Amino acid sequence: MRKRFLIVVGLPKSGTTFLYAECAKRSDAFAMPLHVKEVDYFRRGADPEQYLAMFDPEGDKVIVDASPLYIDNIEQSV
């Protein structure tokens, strides 16, 4: 089964919490992080299996990662 992702990047105070909350209301469609809203994994992690373990694994849900700090240094992100 192919995994689908919605990775929300943005600056702090740009609406990522609102989008996260709206997706969380649709637990039938979206796999949310299990322990924290902002997993911030791609700034420090390297193991895809460890990343996937951070989310609810049930069904064919879109994995939602809303971590605005992915672009905390905009000059390096461009």
Buried (B, 14 or more C-beta within 10 A) or exposed (E): EEEEEBEBBBEEEEEBBEBBEEBBEEEEEBBBBEEEBBBBBBEEEEEEEEBBEBBBEEEEBEBBBBBBBBBBEEEEEE
